[in-house]
């Protein structure tokens, strides 16, 4: 896997801290910093997600992918899945994630709650590289709602 990240801002441009990532699969992802009133030259223009927001979003995508795949492989009639991630970060540099809570909402027909619980656990214990990696610095907790389609 590879990715090339290029700085898009330079002095005199609107965003001094904008970056564009081109993934190995050929997709583009923009990132930007937050505006910094005290030091405008160090801030961004708020034109894209922050890099750490993309880490959190990627983790959500990784685990949701696993949950859907595990449920489908179990022949469950899954119709939808979303995960809302909330996090806390260390107050000083490096500002790693210290807590992450993932709340899943799974929609389907006649899916047993135990199957959803198992799929989430399998993702976090075995398959989701992102959440397993972040679990080295962050306490990760999960919950879920199961909705009948």
N, CA, C and O atoms as a GROMACS GRO file, in nm:
protein
  596
    1UNK      N    1   0.086  -0.117   0.000
    1UNK     CA    2   0.000   0.000   0.000
    1UNK      C    3   0.090   0.123   0.000
    1UNK      O    4   0.195   0.125   0.064
    2UNK      N    5   0.048   0.224  -0.073
    2UNK     CA    6   0.124   0.348  -0.075
    2UNK      C    7   0.031   0.466  -0.089
    2UNK      O    8  -0.085   0.452  -0.126
    3UNK      N    9   0.085   0.583  -0.058
    3UNK     CA   10   0.008   0.707  -0.066
    3UNK      C   11   0.108   0.821  -0.079
    3UNK      O   12   0.212   0.821  -0.013
    4UNK      N   13   0.077   0.918  -0.164
    4UNK     CA   14   0.161   1.037  -0.178
    4UNK      C   15   0.082   1.157  -0.131
    4UNK      O   16  -0.028   1.184  -0.180
    5UNK      N   17   0.137   1.230  -0.035
    5UNK     CA   18   0.072   1.348   0.020
    5UNK      C   19   0.153   1.470  -0.024
    5UNK      O   20   0.275   1.476  -0.004
    6UNK      N   21   0.084   1.568  -0.084
    6UNK     CA   22   0.150   1.687  -0.138
    6UNK      C   23   0.091   1.812  -0.076
    6UNK      O   24  -0.031   1.828  -0.069
    7UNK      N   25   0.177   1.900  -0.032
    7UNK     CA   26   0.136   2.029   0.024
    7UNK      C   27   0.084   2.116  -0.089
    7UNK      O   28   0.152   2.133  -0.190
    8UNK      N   29  -0.036   2.170  -0.074
    8UNK     CA   30  -0.096   2.253  -0.179
    8UNK      C   31  -0.090   2.401  -0.148
    8UNK      O   32  -0.120   2.483  -0.235
    9UNK      N   33  -0.050   2.437  -0.026
    9UNK     CA   34  -0.047   2.578   0.012
    9UNK      C   35   0.094   2.632   0.014
    9UNK      O   36   0.190   2.560   0.044
   10UNK      N   37   0.106   2.756  -0.019
   10UNK     CA   38   0.233   2.827  -0.011
   10UNK      C   39   0.202   2.969   0.032
   10UNK      O   40   0.087   3.013   0.022
   11UNK      N   41   0.302   3.041   0.078
   11UNK     CA   42   0.280   3.179   0.122
   11UNK      C   43   0.206   3.255   0.013
   11UNK      O   44   0.241   3.248  -0.105
   12UNK      N   45   0.105   3.327   0.054
   12UNK     CA   46   0.027   3.405  -0.041
   12UNK      C   47  -0.096   3.332  -0.094
   12UNK      O   48  -0.178   3.392  -0.162
   13UNK      N   49  -0.109   3.204  -0.062
   13UNK     CA   50  -0.228   3.132  -0.105
   13UNK      C   51  -0.330   3.134   0.008
   13UNK      O   52  -0.298   3.169   0.121
   14UNK      N   53  -0.451   3.096  -0.024
   14UNK     CA   54  -0.559   3.103   0.074
   14UNK      C   55  -0.539   3.006   0.190
   14UNK      O   56  -0.566   3.041   0.305
   15UNK      N   57  -0.493   2.886   0.161
   15UNK     CA   58  -0.472   2.787   0.266
   15UNK      C   59  -0.324   2.754   0.273
   15UNK      O   60  -0.267   2.698   0.179
   16UNK      N   61  -0.262   2.789   0.385
   16UNK     CA   62  -0.120   2.760   0.401
   16UNK      C   63  -0.094   2.616   0.442
   16UNK      O   64   0.019   2.568   0.429
   17UNK      N   65  -0.196   2.546   0.492
   17UNK     CA   66  -0.176   2.412   0.544
   17UNK      C   67  -0.267   2.310   0.476
   17UNK      O   68  -0.316   2.216   0.541
   18UNK      N   69  -0.290   2.328   0.348
   18UNK     CA   70  -0.368   2.232   0.272
   18UNK      C   71  -0.279   2.123   0.213
   18UNK      O   72  -0.165   2.150   0.173
   19UNK      N   73  -0.332   2.001   0.208
   19UNK     CA   74  -0.259   1.888   0.152
   19UNK      C   75  -0.355   1.803   0.069
   19UNK      O   76  -0.475   1.799   0.098
   20UNK      N   77  -0.303   1.737  -0.031
   20UNK     CA   78  -0.382   1.643  -0.110
   20UNK      C   79  -0.308   1.510  -0.107
   20UNK      O   80  -0.188   1.502  -0.135
   21UNK      N   81  -0.382   1.406  -0.074
   21UNK     CA   82  -0.326   1.271  -0.073
   21UNK      C   83  -0.378   1.197  -0.196
   21UNK      O   84  -0.497   1.200  -0.226
   22UNK      N   85  -0.286   1.131  -0.266
   22UNK     CA   86  -0.327   1.042  -0.375
   22UNK      C   87  -0.292   0.901  -0.330
   22UNK      O   88  -0.176   0.868  -0.306
   23UNK      N   89  -0.396   0.820  -0.318
   23UNK     CA   90  -0.377   0.684  -0.268
   23UNK      C   91  -0.323   0.593  -0.377
   23UNK      O   92  -0.328   0.625  -0.496
   24UNK      N   93  -0.271   0.480  -0.334
   24UNK     CA   94  -0.218   0.384  -0.429
   24UNK      C   95  -0.324   0.331  -0.526
   24UNK      O   96  -0.291   0.285  -0.635
   25UNK      N   97  -0.451   0.339  -0.486
   25UNK     CA   98  -0.558   0.295  -0.575
   25UNK      C   99  -0.607   0.408  -0.666
   25UNK      O  100  -0.704   0.392  -0.739
   26UNK      N  101  -0.538   0.524  -0.660
   26UNK     CA  102  -0.568   0.633  -0.752
   26UNK      C  103  -0.675   0.731  -0.706
   26UNK      O  104  -0.724   0.809  -0.787
   27UNK      N  105  -0.711   0.729  -0.580
   27UNK     CA  106  -0.812   0.821  -0.530
   27UNK      C  107  -0.748   0.941  -0.462
   27UNK      O  108  -0.635   0.934  -0.413
   28UNK      N  109  -0.821   1.050  -0.461
   28UNK     CA  110  -0.771   1.176  -0.407
   28UNK      C  111  -0.845   1.209  -0.278
   28UNK      O  112  -0.967   1.191  -0.269
   29UNK      N  113  -0.772   1.256  -0.178
   29UNK     CA  114  -0.828   1.297  -0.050
   29UNK      C  115  -0.765   1.430  -0.010
   29UNK      O  116  -0.643   1.440   0.003
   30UNK      N  117  -0.847   1.531   0.008
   30UNK     CA  118  -0.797   1.662   0.052
   30UNK      C  119  -0.798   1.669   0.204
   30UNK      O  120  -0.884   1.612   0.269
   31UNK      N  121  -0.700   1.741   0.259
   31UNK     CA  122  -0.692   1.766   0.403
   31UNK      C  123  -0.649   1.911   0.422
   31UNK      O  124  -0.580   1.967   0.337
   32UNK      N  125  -0.690   1.970   0.534
   32UNK     CA  126  -0.652   2.108   0.562
   32UNK      C  127  -0.645   2.126   0.713
   32UNK      O  128  -0.702   2.048   0.790
   33UNK      N  129  -0.576   2.229   0.754
   33UNK     CA  130  -0.568   2.262   0.895
   33UNK      C  131  -0.675   2.361   0.935
   33UNK      O  132  -0.741   2.422   0.851
   34UNK      N  133  -0.691   2.374   1.065
   34UNK     CA  134  -0.785   2.473   1.119
   34UNK      C  135  -0.723   2.611   1.109
   34UNK      O  136  -0.601   2.625   1.118
   35UNK      N  137  -0.805   2.713   1.089
   35UNK     CA  138  -0.752   2.849   1.090
   35UNK      C  139  -0.688   2.880   1.227
   35UNK      O  140  -0.738   2.836   1.330
   36UNK      N  141  -0.579   2.953   1.225
   36UNK     CA  142  -0.508   2.991   1.347
   36UNK      C  143  -0.500   3.143   1.351
   36UNK      O  144  -0.416   3.203   1.285
   37UNK      N  145  -0.588   3.205   1.430
   37UNK     CA  146  -0.594   3.352   1.436
   37UNK      C  147  -0.465   3.410   1.492
   37UNK      O  148  -0.422   3.518   1.450
   38UNK      N  149  -0.402   3.340   1.586
   38UNK     CA  150  -0.279   3.391   1.648
   38UNK      C  151  -0.161   3.384   1.552
   38UNK      O  152  -0.075   3.473   1.552
   39UNK      N  153  -0.157   3.281   1.470
   39UNK     CA  154  -0.047   3.264   1.373
   39UNK      C  155  -0.107   3.220   1.239
   39UNK      O  156  -0.102   3.102   1.206
   40UNK      N  157  -0.162   3.314   1.162
   40UNK     CA  158  -0.228   3.277   1.036
   40UNK      C  159  -0.139   3.196   0.943
   40UNK      O  160  -0.189   3.112   0.867
   41UNK      N  161  -0.010   3.219   0.946
   41UNK     CA  162   0.080   3.145   0.858
   41UNK      C  163   0.089   2.996   0.895
   41UNK      O  164   0.134   2.915   0.814
   42UNK      N  165   0.047   2.960   1.016
   42UNK     CA  166   0.049   2.821   1.059
   42UNK      C  167  -0.085   2.751   1.043
   42UNK      O  168  -0.095   2.630   1.061
   43UNK      N  169  -0.187   2.827   1.009
   43UNK     CA  170  -0.322   2.770   1.002
   43UNK      C  171  -0.364   2.737   0.861
   43UNK      O  172  -0.297   2.771   0.763
   44UNK      N  173  -0.477   2.670   0.853
   44UNK     CA  174  -0.536   2.636   0.725
   44UNK      C  175  -0.654   2.726   0.698
   44UNK      O  176  -0.675   2.826   0.767
   45UNK      N  177  -0.731   2.690   0.598
   45UNK     CA  178  -0.849   2.768   0.558
   45UNK      C  179  -0.978   2.690   0.583
   45UNK      O  180  -1.084   2.732   0.537
   46UNK      N  181  -0.969   2.580   0.654
   46UNK     CA  182  -1.087   2.499   0.685
   46UNK      C  183  -1.160   2.454   0.558
   46UNK      O  184  -1.283   2.455   0.552
   47UNK      N  185  -1.082   2.414   0.457
   47UNK     CA  186  -1.140   2.373   0.330
   47UNK      C  187  -1.159   2.222   0.317
   47UNK      O  188  -1.218   2.175   0.220
   48UNK      N  189  -1.109   2.146   0.414
   48UNK     CA  190  -1.117   2.000   0.408
   48UNK      C  191  -1.100   1.946   0.550
   48UNK      O  192  -1.068   2.022   0.641
   49UNK      N  193  -1.122   1.815   0.569
   49UNK     CA  194  -1.105   1.757   0.703
   49UNK      C  195  -0.960   1.769   0.750
   49UNK      O  196  -0.867   1.779   0.670
   50UNK      N  197  -0.944   1.768   0.882
   50UNK     CA  198  -0.811   1.765   0.941
   50UNK      C  199  -0.753   1.625   0.922
   50UNK      O  200  -0.829   1.529   0.910
   51UNK      N  201  -0.622   1.612   0.919
   51UNK     CA  202  -0.563   1.479   0.904
   51UNK      C  203  -0.610   1.378   1.010
   51UNK      O  204  -0.637   1.263   0.977
   52UNK      N  205  -0.622   1.420   1.136
   52UNK     CA  206  -0.666   1.325   1.238
   52UNK      C  207  -0.814   1.290   1.223
   52UNK      O  208  -0.856   1.182   1.264
   53UNK      N  209  -0.894   1.380   1.165
   53UNK     CA  210  -1.033   1.346   1.134
   53UNK      C  211  -1.037   1.235   1.029
   53UNK      O  212  -1.124   1.147   1.035
   54UNK      N  213  -0.944   1.238   0.934
   54UNK     CA  214  -0.943   1.134   0.832
   54UNK      C  215  -0.899   1.000   0.891
   54UNK      O  216  -0.944   0.895   0.846
   55UNK      N  217  -0.812   1.003   0.993
   55UNK     CA  218  -0.774   0.880   1.062
   55UNK      C  219  -0.898   0.820   1.130
   55UNK      O  220  -0.922   0.700   1.120
   56UNK      N  221  -0.974   0.904   1.198
   56UNK     CA  222  -1.095   0.857   1.266
   56UNK      C  223  -1.198   0.806   1.165
   56UNK      O  224  -1.260   0.701   1.186
   57UNK      N  225  -1.217   0.879   1.055
   57UNK     CA  226  -1.312   0.837   0.951
   57UNK      C  227  -1.268   0.705   0.888
   57UNK      O  228  -1.352   0.618   0.863
   58UNK      N  229  -1.140   0.690   0.863
   58UNK     CA  230  -1.089   0.566   0.806
   58UNK      C  231  -1.112   0.448   0.898
   58UNK      O  232  -1.142   0.338   0.853
   59UNK      N  233  -1.097   0.472   1.028
   59UNK     CA  234  -1.122   0.367   1.126
   59UNK      C  235  -1.268   0.326   1.123
   59UNK      O  236  -1.301   0.207   1.129
   60UNK      N  237  -1.357   0.425   1.115
   60UNK     CA  238  -1.499   0.394   1.106
   60UNK      C  239  -1.532   0.316   0.981
   60UNK      O  240  -1.611   0.221   0.985
   61UNK      N  241  -1.472   0.353   0.869
   61UNK     CA  242  -1.494   0.280   0.745
   61UNK      C  243  -1.443   0.138   0.752
   61UNK      O  244  -1.508   0.045   0.703
   62UNK      N  245  -1.328   0.122   0.813
   62UNK     CA  246  -1.267  -0.012   0.827
   62UNK      C  247  -1.356  -0.104   0.909
   62UNK      O  248  -1.383  -0.217   0.868
   63UNK      N  249  -1.402  -0.058   1.024
   63UNK     CA  250  -1.481  -0.144   1.112
   63UNK      C  251  -1.622  -0.166   1.057
   63UNK      O  252  -1.676  -0.276   1.070
   64UNK      N  253  -1.684  -0.065   0.997
   64UNK     CA  254  -1.817  -0.083   0.938
   64UNK      C  255  -1.811  -0.184   0.823
   64UNK      O  256  -1.901  -0.266   0.809
   65UNK      N  257  -1.707  -0.176   0.743
   65UNK     CA  258  -1.686  -0.272   0.634
   65UNK      C  259  -1.684  -0.414   0.691
   65UNK      O  260  -1.752  -0.504   0.641
   66UNK      N  261  -1.605  -0.433   0.798
   66UNK     CA  262  -1.596  -0.565   0.861
   66UNK      C  263  -1.732  -0.613   0.911
   66UNK      O  264  -1.771  -0.728   0.887
   67UNK      N  265  -1.803  -0.527   0.980
   67UNK     CA  266  -1.932  -0.566   1.040
   67UNK      C  267  -2.030  -0.610   0.932
   67UNK      O  268  -2.096  -0.713   0.946
   68UNK      N  269  -2.039  -0.532   0.826
   68UNK     CA  270  -2.130  -0.570   0.716
   68UNK      C  271  -2.088  -0.702   0.655
   68UNK      O  272  -2.171  -0.790   0.633
   69UNK      N  273  -1.958  -0.717   0.627
   69UNK     CA  274  -1.910  -0.839   0.564
   69UNK      C  275  -1.933  -0.962   0.653
   69UNK      O  276  -1.975  -1.067   0.604
   70UNK      N  277  -1.906  -0.949   0.781
   70UNK     CA  278  -1.926  -1.061   0.874
   70UNK      C  279  -2.074  -1.099   0.880
   70UNK      O  280  -2.107  -1.218   0.878
   71UNK      N  281  -2.162  -1.000   0.887
   71UNK     CA  282  -2.306  -1.029   0.891
   71UNK      C  283  -2.352  -1.094   0.761
   71UNK      O  284  -2.431  -1.189   0.764
   72UNK      N  285  -2.304  -1.043   0.647
   72UNK     CA  286  -2.343  -1.102   0.519
   72UNK      C  287  -2.292  -1.245   0.506
   72UNK      O  288  -2.363  -1.332   0.456
   73UNK      N  289  -2.170  -1.269   0.551
   73UNK     CA  290  -2.114  -1.406   0.545
   73UNK      C  291  -2.192  -1.500   0.636
   73UNK      O  292  -2.198  -1.621   0.611
   74UNK      N  293  -2.252  -1.445   0.741
   74UNK     CA  294  -2.337  -1.524   0.829
   74UNK      C  295  -2.478  -1.540   0.775
   74UNK      O  296  -2.566  -1.593   0.843
   75UNK      N  297  -2.499  -1.494   0.653
   75UNK     CA  298  -2.627  -1.504   0.582
   75UNK      C  299  -2.739  -1.425   0.650
   75UNK      O  300  -2.856  -1.462   0.644
   76UNK      N  301  -2.700  -1.316   0.713
   76UNK     CA  302  -2.799  -1.228   0.775
   76UNK      C  303  -2.842  -1.124   0.672
   76UNK      O  304  -2.763  -1.082   0.587
   77UNK      N  305  -2.966  -1.083   0.680
   77UNK     CA  306  -3.024  -0.988   0.585
   77UNK      C  307  -2.997  -0.845   0.633
   77UNK      O  308  -3.086  -0.775   0.680
   78UNK      N  309  -2.870  -0.804   0.620
   78UNK     CA  310  -2.830  -0.669   0.662
   78UNK      C  311  -2.864  -0.571   0.550
   78UNK      O  312  -2.832  -0.595   0.434
   79UNK      N  313  -2.928  -0.460   0.587
   79UNK     CA  314  -2.972  -0.361   0.488
   79UNK      C  315  -2.900  -0.227   0.504
   79UNK      O  316  -2.898  -0.147   0.411
   80UNK      N  317  -2.841  -0.204   0.621
   80UNK     CA  318  -2.772  -0.077   0.643
   80UNK      C  319  -2.681  -0.086   0.764
   80UNK      O  320  -2.704  -0.166   0.855
   81UNK      N  321  -2.578  -0.004   0.762
   81UNK     CA  322  -2.487   0.000   0.876
   81UNK      C  323  -2.420   0.137   0.878
   81UNK      O  324  -2.366   0.183   0.777
   82UNK      N  325  -2.424   0.201   0.992
   82UNK     CA  326  -2.348   0.325   1.011
   82UNK      C  327  -2.282   0.317   1.147
   82UNK      O  328  -2.326   0.244   1.235
   83UNK      N  329  -2.175   0.393   1.162
   83UNK     CA  330  -2.106   0.397   1.290
   83UNK      C  331  -2.068   0.542   1.319
   83UNK      O  332  -2.005   0.609   1.237
   84UNK      N  333  -2.106   0.589   1.437
   84UNK     CA  334  -2.071   0.724   1.480
   84UNK      C  335  -1.956   0.712   1.579
   84UNK      O  336  -1.967   0.644   1.681
   85UNK      N  337  -1.846   0.777   1.547
   85UNK     CA  338  -1.728   0.772   1.632
   85UNK      C  339  -1.714   0.903   1.708
   85UNK      O  340  -1.723   1.011   1.649
   86UNK      N  341  -1.693   0.894   1.838
   86UNK     CA  342  -1.660   1.010   1.919
   86UNK      C  343  -1.526   0.980   1.983
   86UNK      O  344  -1.496   0.865   2.016
   87UNK      N  345  -1.445   1.083   2.001
   87UNK     CA  346  -1.310   1.057   2.049
   87UNK      C  347  -1.261   1.167   2.141
   87UNK      O  348  -1.314   1.278   2.144
   88UNK      N  349  -1.158   1.131   2.216
   88UNK     CA  350  -1.083   1.227   2.297
   88UNK      C  351  -0.937   1.209   2.261
   88UNK      O  352  -0.892   1.099   2.228
   89UNK      N  353  -0.864   1.320   2.266
   89UNK     CA  354  -0.722   1.316   2.234
   89UNK      C  355  -0.640   1.368   2.352
   89UNK      O  356  -0.691   1.443   2.436
   90UNK      N  357  -0.515   1.329   2.356
   90UNK     CA  358  -0.424   1.376   2.460
   90UNK      C  359  -0.413   1.529   2.450
   90UNK      O  360  -0.417   1.583   2.340
   91UNK      N  361  -0.400   1.599   2.564
   91UNK     CA  362  -0.395   1.745   2.560
   91UNK      C  363  -0.263   1.802   2.510
   91UNK      O  364  -0.257   1.919   2.472
   92UNK      N  365  -0.157   1.721   2.510
   92UNK     CA  366  -0.026   1.771   2.465
   92UNK      C  367   0.028   1.684   2.352
   92UNK      O  368  -0.017   1.571   2.332
   93UNK      N  369   0.123   1.736   2.281
   93UNK     CA  370   0.183   1.663   2.169
   93UNK      C  371   0.260   1.542   2.217
   93UNK      O  372   0.326   1.551   2.320
   94UNK      N  373   0.256   1.431   2.148
   94UNK     CA  374   0.169   1.405   2.034
   94UNK      C  375   0.024   1.382   2.081
   94UNK      O  376   0.000   1.305   2.173
   95UNK      N  377  -0.067   1.448   2.018
   95UNK     CA  378  -0.207   1.444   2.061
   95UNK      C  379  -0.277   1.320   2.006
   95UNK      O  380  -0.366   1.328   1.922
   96UNK      N  381  -0.233   1.205   2.057
   96UNK     CA  382  -0.289   1.077   2.014
   96UNK      C  383  -0.432   1.063   2.066
   96UNK      O  384  -0.472   1.130   2.161
   97UNK      N  385  -0.505   0.975   2.003
   97UNK     CA  386  -0.638   0.942   2.054
   97UNK      C  387  -0.620   0.865   2.186
   97UNK      O  388  -0.538   0.774   2.194
   98UNK      N  389  -0.697   0.904   2.287
   98UNK     CA  390  -0.692   0.834   2.415
   98UNK      C  391  -0.820   0.756   2.442
   98UNK      O  392  -0.818   0.658   2.516
   99UNK      N  393  -0.931   0.798   2.384
   99UNK     CA  394  -1.059   0.729   2.395
   99UNK      C  395  -1.133   0.742   2.264
   99UNK      O  396  -1.137   0.848   2.202
  100UNK      N  397  -1.192   0.631   2.223
  100UNK     CA  398  -1.277   0.631   2.103
  100UNK      C  399  -1.398   0.546   2.135
  100UNK      O  400  -1.386   0.432   2.181
  101UNK      N  401  -1.516   0.602   2.111
  101UNK     CA  402  -1.638   0.524   2.125
  101UNK      C  403  -1.702   0.511   1.987
  101UNK      O  404  -1.715   0.610   1.914
  102UNK      N  405  -1.741   0.391   1.954
  102UNK     CA  406  -1.805   0.364   1.824
  102UNK      C  407  -1.947   0.313   1.850
  102UNK      O  408  -1.967   0.210   1.914
  103UNK      N  409  -2.044   0.388   1.801
  103UNK     CA  410  -2.183   0.346   1.814
  103UNK      C  411  -2.236   0.307   1.676
  103UNK      O  412  -2.248   0.391   1.587
  104UNK      N  413  -2.266   0.180   1.660
  104UNK     CA  414  -2.314   0.125   1.535
  104UNK      C  415  -2.466   0.128   1.531
  104UNK      O  416  -2.532   0.106   1.632
  105UNK      N  417  -2.519   0.156   1.414
  105UNK     CA  418  -2.662   0.140   1.388
  105UNK      C  419  -2.672   0.043   1.271
  105UNK      O  420  -2.633   0.075   1.158
  106UNK      N  421  -2.726  -0.075   1.298
  106UNK     CA  422  -2.738  -0.178   1.196
  106UNK      C  423  -2.886  -0.197   1.167
  106UNK      O  424  -2.967  -0.211   1.258
  107UNK      N  425  -2.919  -0.198   1.039
  107UNK     CA  426  -3.057  -0.219   0.995
  107UNK      C  427  -3.063  -0.348   0.915
  107UNK      O  428  -2.975  -0.376   0.832
  108UNK      N  429  -3.166  -0.426   0.939
  108UNK     CA  430  -3.181  -0.550   0.865
  108UNK      C  431  -3.310  -0.619   0.901
  108UNK      O  432  -3.396  -0.564   0.969
  109UNK      N  433  -3.323  -0.740   0.852
  109UNK     CA  434  -3.443  -0.818   0.878
  109UNK      C  435  -3.406  -0.941   0.959
  109UNK      O  436  -3.327  -1.024   0.915
  110UNK      N  437  -3.465  -0.951   1.078
  110UNK     CA  438  -3.451  -1.067   1.166
  110UNK      C  439  -3.305  -1.100   1.201
  110UNK      O  440  -3.267  -1.217   1.209
  111UNK      N  441  -3.225  -0.997   1.221
  111UNK     CA  442  -3.086  -1.019   1.262
  111UNK      C  443  -3.083  -1.033   1.414
  111UNK      O  444  -3.130  -0.943   1.483
  112UNK      N  445  -3.030  -1.140   1.466
  112UNK     CA  446  -3.021  -1.155   1.611
  112UNK      C  447  -2.919  -1.054   1.669
  112UNK      O  448  -2.812  -1.036   1.612
  113UNK      N  449  -2.953  -0.990   1.780
  113UNK     CA  450  -2.857  -0.897   1.842
  113UNK      C  451  -2.721  -0.963   1.869
  113UNK      O  452  -2.618  -0.896   1.858
  114UNK      N  453  -2.719  -1.090   1.903
  114UNK     CA  454  -2.593  -1.160   1.929
  114UNK      C  455  -2.504  -1.163   1.805
  114UNK      O  456  -2.381  -1.161   1.816
  115UNK      N  457  -2.565  -1.167   1.687
  115UNK     CA  458  -2.486  -1.168   1.563
  115UNK      C  459  -2.418  -1.034   1.541
  115UNK      O  460  -2.303  -1.029   1.496
  116UNK      N  461  -2.488  -0.926   1.572
  116UNK     CA  462  -2.429  -0.792   1.558
  116UNK      C  463  -2.316  -0.776   1.661
  116UNK      O  464  -2.208  -0.728   1.629
  117UNK      N  465  -2.344  -0.815   1.783
  117UNK     CA  466  -2.243  -0.807   1.889
  117UNK      C  467  -2.118  -0.887   1.850
  117UNK      O  468  -2.006  -0.840   1.870
  118UNK      N  469  -2.136  -1.004   1.795
  118UNK     CA  470  -2.024  -1.089   1.753
  118UNK      C  471  -1.947  -1.024   1.638
  118UNK      O  472  -1.824  -1.026   1.637
  119UNK      N  473  -2.019  -0.967   1.541
  119UNK     CA  474  -1.953  -0.904   1.425
  119UNK      C  475  -1.867  -0.786   1.471
  119UNK      O  476  -1.755  -0.769   1.424
  120UNK      N  477  -1.920  -0.705   1.561
  120UNK     CA  478  -1.844  -0.591   1.613
  120UNK      C  479  -1.720  -0.640   1.687
  120UNK      O  480  -1.611  -0.587   1.668
  121UNK      N  481  -1.737  -0.740   1.772
  121UNK     CA  482  -1.624  -0.794   1.848
  121UNK      C  483  -1.518  -0.852   1.755
  121UNK      O  484  -1.398  -0.829   1.775
  122UNK      N  485  -1.560  -0.926   1.654
  122UNK     CA  486  -1.463  -0.985   1.560
  122UNK      C  487  -1.386  -0.876   1.486
  122UNK      O  488  -1.266  -0.889   1.464
  123UNK      N  489  -1.456  -0.769   1.448
  123UNK     CA  490  -1.388  -0.659   1.381
  123UNK      C  491  -1.279  -0.602   1.470
  123UNK      O  492  -1.166  -0.583   1.426
  124UNK      N  493  -1.312  -0.576   1.595
  124UNK     CA  494  -1.218  -0.509   1.686
  124UNK      C  495  -1.110  -0.601   1.741
  124UNK      O  496  -1.003  -0.554   1.781
  125UNK      N  497  -1.136  -0.730   1.743
  125UNK     CA  498  -1.037  -0.823   1.798
  125UNK      C  499  -0.948  -0.886   1.691
  125UNK      O  500  -0.837  -0.929   1.721
  126UNK      N  501  -0.998  -0.892   1.566
  126UNK     CA  502  -0.925  -0.969   1.466
  126UNK      C  503  -0.904  -0.900   1.332
  126UNK      O  504  -0.796  -0.913   1.273
  127UNK      N  505  -1.002  -0.826   1.281
  127UNK     CA  506  -0.997  -0.783   1.142
  127UNK      C  507  -0.965  -0.636   1.116
  127UNK      O  508  -0.895  -0.607   1.019
  128UNK      N  509  -1.013  -0.545   1.196
  128UNK     CA  510  -0.998  -0.403   1.164
  128UNK      C  511  -0.859  -0.353   1.205
  128UNK      O  512  -0.833  -0.323   1.321
  129UNK      N  513  -0.772  -0.346   1.107
  129UNK     CA  514  -0.635  -0.302   1.131
  129UNK      C  515  -0.630  -0.164   1.196
  129UNK      O  516  -0.548  -0.140   1.285
  130UNK      N  517  -0.717  -0.075   1.152
  130UNK     CA  518  -0.715   0.062   1.202
  130UNK      C  519  -0.752   0.068   1.350
  130UNK      O  520  -0.681   0.132   1.428
  131UNK      N  521  -0.861   0.003   1.389
  131UNK     CA  522  -0.901   0.011   1.530
  131UNK      C  523  -0.805  -0.068   1.620
  131UNK      O  524  -0.782  -0.029   1.734
  132UNK      N  525  -0.750  -0.176   1.570
  132UNK     CA  526  -0.652  -0.251   1.648
  132UNK      C  527  -0.527  -0.166   1.670
  132UNK      O  528  -0.469  -0.167   1.778
  133UNK      N  529  -0.485  -0.094   1.567
  133UNK     CA  530  -0.369  -0.006   1.579
  133UNK      C  531  -0.398   0.108   1.676
  133UNK      O  532  -0.316   0.137   1.764
  134UNK      N  533  -0.512   0.174   1.662
  134UNK     CA  534  -0.547   0.284   1.752
  134UNK      C  535  -0.568   0.236   1.894
  134UNK      O  536  -0.551   0.313   1.989
  135UNK      N  537  -0.605   0.111   1.911
  135UNK     CA  538  -0.623   0.054   2.043
  135UNK      C  539  -0.494   0.048   2.123
  135UNK      O  540  -0.498   0.021   2.243
  136UNK      N  541  -0.380   0.072   2.059
  136UNK     CA  542  -0.252   0.075   2.130
  136UNK      C  543  -0.239   0.200   2.216
  136UNK      O  544  -0.164   0.201   2.314
  137UNK      N  545  -0.312   0.307   2.181
  137UNK     CA  546  -0.308   0.432   2.260
  137UNK      C  547  -0.444   0.472   2.315
  137UNK      O  548  -0.452   0.549   2.411
  138UNK      N  549  -0.549   0.420   2.256
  138UNK     CA  550  -0.684   0.464   2.294
  138UNK      C  551  -0.765   0.350   2.355
  138UNK      O  552  -0.753   0.235   2.314
  139UNK      N  553  -0.846   0.385   2.453
  139UNK     CA  554  -0.945   0.292   2.506
  139UNK      C  555  -1.063   0.295   2.409
  139UNK      O  556  -1.126   0.399   2.391
  140UNK      N  557  -1.093   0.181   2.347
  140UNK     CA  558  -1.200   0.177   2.248
  140UNK      C  559  -1.319   0.104   2.307
  140UNK      O  560  -1.307  -0.007   2.359
  141UNK      N  561  -1.435   0.168   2.298
  141UNK     CA  562  -1.559   0.108   2.343
  141UNK      C  563  -1.660   0.109   2.228
  141UNK      O  564  -1.650   0.189   2.135
  142UNK      N  565  -1.756   0.018   2.238
  142UNK     CA  566  -1.857   0.007   2.131
  142UNK      C  567  -1.996  -0.009   2.191
  142UNK      O  568  -2.012  -0.053   2.305
  143UNK      N  569  -2.093   0.026   2.112
  143UNK     CA  570  -2.234   0.001   2.144
  143UNK      C  571  -2.306  -0.010   2.009
  143UNK      O  572  -2.250   0.023   1.904
  144UNK      N  573  -2.432  -0.056   2.014
  144UNK     CA  574  -2.505  -0.064   1.888
  144UNK      C  575  -2.655  -0.057   1.910
  144UNK      O  576  -2.707  -0.089   2.017
  145UNK      N  577  -2.723  -0.014   1.806
  145UNK     CA  578  -2.868  -0.021   1.793
  145UNK      C  579  -2.895  -0.113   1.675
  145UNK      O  580  -2.825  -0.108   1.574
  146UNK      N  581  -2.996  -0.195   1.688
  146UNK     CA  582  -3.038  -0.284   1.581
  146UNK      C  583  -3.179  -0.246   1.542
  146UNK      O  584  -3.271  -0.252   1.624
  147UNK      N  585  -3.197  -0.207   1.417
  147UNK     CA  586  -3.327  -0.163   1.368
  147UNK      C  587  -3.381  -0.264   1.268
  147UNK      O  588  -3.308  -0.314   1.183
  148UNK      N  589  -3.509  -0.294   1.280
  148UNK     CA  590  -3.575  -0.385   1.187
  148UNK      C  591  -3.611  -0.309   1.060
  148UNK      O  592  -3.670  -0.201   1.066
  149UNK      N  593  -3.576  -0.367   0.945
  149UNK     CA  594  -3.604  -0.302   0.816
  149UNK      C  595  -3.750  -0.325   0.778
  149UNK      O  596  -3.795  -0.278   0.673
   0.00000   0.00000   0.00000
